[in-house]
Amino acid sequence: MGGVQTATNTVQWYILRGEMKYGPYEYKSLITMIQNGELFDYNYVWAPHMENWTLVGDLQEFSKDRLCRLIETKDHLSGAFKERKFPRVDLVTPVYAHDDHTFFDGNTLSVSENGALVLLNDPLLQLGQKIMINFRVSENNPQTFNVLCEIVRKNYSKQRLNVKSGLHYAVRFLQVQDQGMAQLTKWTRGGVSKEETNDGILKVHE
């Protein structure tokens, strides 16, 4: 096991963003990027031992099980992990959003009490722009609520909402309605029944 970890730790990794290639990075640096929300399952990476550019989410080196084991075994890479002030959960639930001019649909991919990763059907939103997101009633959400958000990151996605290209946006919550804060707390702090998780769509991150 130690030999495998050592080999992984010394591998030089590269990241593909659009047409640009970035690197090399150490394995520890990529873990930090994942923790910081700068590298996602849908980003492509490559290392010398790989034949092709591959999605982060398809690589065993970055699986949730492996990252959890690194923490549990106190591997020296565990220093790359930071404690989250706000727990984050995987949650797919439909939303509407508007920017004072246009309404567009989408869905969340993950949420915390202070922000979310969302897939929105509008490729023109800009960093720093403020939008209103309406969390729609769904199997996971019994009551609609609004959240004023600021866009802090955007990234092109291979997923499509329809014929237009969907975009992933990371948003920071600025103002949340009281009922919304109660629901976010319920989602992120474990107060969700098995029925509400819709067969595992909602899962707490370590």
C-alpha positions as a printed Julia matrix, in Angstrom:
206×3 Matrix{Float64}:
   0.0    0.0     0.0
   2.78   2.4     0.93
   4.45   1.84   -2.45
   1.22   2.62   -4.27
   0.7    5.8    -2.26
   4.29   6.9    -2.88
   3.92   6.3    -6.61
   0.68   8.28   -6.71
   2.19  11.12   -4.73
   5.13  11.55   -7.11
   3.08  11.47  -10.34
   2.87  14.76  -12.22
  -0.68  15.64  -13.24
  -2.05  17.97  -15.92
  -5.48  19.6   -16.18
  -7.42  20.39  -19.37
  -9.54  23.54  -19.23
 -11.15  24.27  -22.58
  -8.31  24.11  -25.11
  -5.65  24.99  -22.53
  -3.5   22.48  -20.66
  -2.18  23.36  -17.21
   0.49  21.67  -15.1
   2.36  19.81  -13.95
   0.75  19.52  -10.52
   1.43  17.17   -7.64
  -1.32  14.81   -6.53
  -1.6   16.78   -3.27
  -2.28  19.96   -5.25
  -5.16  18.33   -7.12
  -6.69  17.15   -3.84
  -6.51  20.72   -2.56
  -8.21  21.96   -5.76
 -11.02  19.44   -5.28
 -11.48  20.58   -1.69
 -11.46  24.24   -2.74
 -14.06  23.64   -5.44
 -11.56  24.39   -8.23
 -11.5   20.88   -9.74
 -14.6   18.77  -10.39
 -15.59  15.26  -11.47
 -16.34  16.61  -14.96
 -12.85  18.11  -15.48
 -10.3   16.2   -17.57
  -6.85  15.33  -16.22
  -3.87  13.4   -17.54
  -0.7   11.86  -16.12
   2.18   9.97  -17.8
   0.8    6.57  -16.78
  -2.51   7.25  -18.59
  -3.29   6.7   -22.27
  -5.89   9.46  -22.62
  -7.32  12.52  -20.91
  -9.82  11.19  -18.37
 -12.6   12.65  -16.24
 -11.6   13.13  -12.62
 -14.78  11.31  -11.61
 -13.68   8.2   -13.52
 -10.31   7.88  -11.78
  -9.82   5.67   -8.74
  -7.11   8.04   -7.47
  -9.78  10.66   -6.82
 -12.68   8.47   -5.71
 -14.45   9.47   -2.51
 -13.44   6.13   -0.95
  -9.77   6.77   -1.59
  -9.88  10.35   -0.32
 -11.63   9.19    2.83
  -8.99   6.48    3.37
  -6.21   9.06    3.05
  -7.8   11.01    5.88
  -8.49   7.97    8.07
  -4.96   6.56    7.72
  -3.41   9.97    8.44
  -1.45   9.74    5.21
   0.91  12.7     4.87
  -1.38  13.95    2.11
  -4.1   14.51    4.67
  -2.7   18.0     5.14
  -4.2   18.81    1.75
  -7.67  18.37    3.22
  -9.32  21.27    4.98
 -12.21  21.24    7.38
 -15.37  22.63    5.85
 -17.0   25.31    7.95
 -20.29  24.46    6.26
 -21.06  20.79    5.45
 -21.76  20.18    1.76
 -24.15  17.58    0.38
 -24.81  16.18   -3.08
 -28.34  17.25   -3.94
 -30.11  17.23   -7.3
 -33.2   19.43   -7.11
 -34.76  21.73   -9.74
 -34.35  25.5    -9.65
 -35.36  28.6   -11.57
 -33.02  31.58  -11.71
 -33.23  35.13  -13.01
 -30.85  38.04  -13.44
 -33.34  40.94  -13.62
 -33.73  40.36  -17.36
 -34.2   36.66  -18.08
 -35.58  33.55  -16.38
 -33.83  30.22  -16.95
 -34.07  26.74  -15.51
 -31.55  24.32  -14.07
 -30.79  22.17  -11.08
 -28.46  21.99   -8.12
 -25.62  19.47   -7.95
 -24.56  20.15   -4.37
 -25.5   22.6    -1.62
 -24.26  23.91    1.71
 -25.69  26.52    4.06
 -23.64  29.25    2.37
 -23.54  28.24   -1.3
 -24.2   25.72   -4.04
 -22.97  24.21   -7.29
 -25.69  24.57   -9.91
 -26.16  23.64  -13.56
 -27.98  26.55  -15.21
 -29.31  26.95  -18.73
 -27.6   30.28  -19.38
 -23.97  30.49  -20.58
 -23.73  34.28  -20.28
 -23.68  34.85  -16.53
 -20.49  36.49  -15.27
 -18.31  36.18  -12.19
 -19.47  38.57   -9.49
 -22.96  38.84  -11.0
 -25.89  38.58   -8.59
 -28.84  36.35   -9.44
 -31.95  35.14   -7.65
 -32.37  31.37   -7.44
 -35.76  29.84   -6.7
 -35.58  26.35   -5.21
 -38.67  24.69   -6.69
 -40.93  22.2    -4.95
 -39.71  18.65   -5.61
 -39.35  15.26   -3.95
 -36.42  16.72   -2.01
 -37.94  20.14   -1.32
 -41.44  20.46    0.21
 -41.58  24.27    0.01
 -40.3   26.76   -2.56
 -37.87  29.46   -1.4
 -35.65  32.16   -2.9
 -31.95  32.82   -2.42
 -30.0   35.87   -3.58
 -26.65  34.59   -4.87
 -23.35  35.81   -6.23
 -21.55  33.84   -8.94
 -18.05  32.97   -7.76
 -17.03  30.47  -10.46
 -18.21  29.13  -13.82
 -17.14  26.1   -15.79
 -18.33  24.56  -19.06
 -20.07  21.23  -18.68
 -20.33  18.13  -20.84
 -23.9   17.75  -19.58
 -26.76  19.38  -21.47
 -30.06  20.69  -20.19
 -31.42  20.92  -23.74
 -30.02  22.0   -27.11
 -28.24  24.89  -25.41
 -25.07  24.27  -23.48
 -25.53  24.05  -19.74
 -22.96  25.68  -17.51
 -21.84  24.83  -14.01
 -21.82  27.81  -11.66
 -20.62  27.95   -8.09
 -22.68  30.49   -6.18
 -22.35  32.08   -2.77
 -25.55  32.75   -0.86
 -26.06  36.4     0.1
 -29.65  36.39    1.4
 -31.77  33.33    2.21
 -35.45  33.31    3.19
 -36.11  31.89    6.67
 -37.85  28.79    5.35
 -34.96  28.33    2.94
 -32.35  28.44    5.69
 -34.35  25.88    7.65
 -34.42  23.57    4.61
 -30.7   24.06    3.86
 -29.88  23.2     7.47
 -32.06  20.1     7.24
 -30.31  18.98    4.05
 -26.77  19.63    5.19
 -26.9   18.57    8.82
 -28.43  15.15    8.5
 -32.12  15.77    9.19
 -33.3   13.99    6.04
 -35.2   10.72    5.95
 -34.44   7.92    3.48
 -37.61   8.76    1.57
 -36.44  12.35    1.11
 -33.04  11.3    -0.19
 -34.63   9.78   -3.32
 -32.51   6.61   -3.22
 -29.26   8.29   -2.4
 -29.33  11.42   -4.55
 -28.59  13.42   -1.42
 -25.4   12.29    0.34
 -23.31  14.05    2.95
 -19.69  14.68    1.96
 -16.97  13.72    4.38
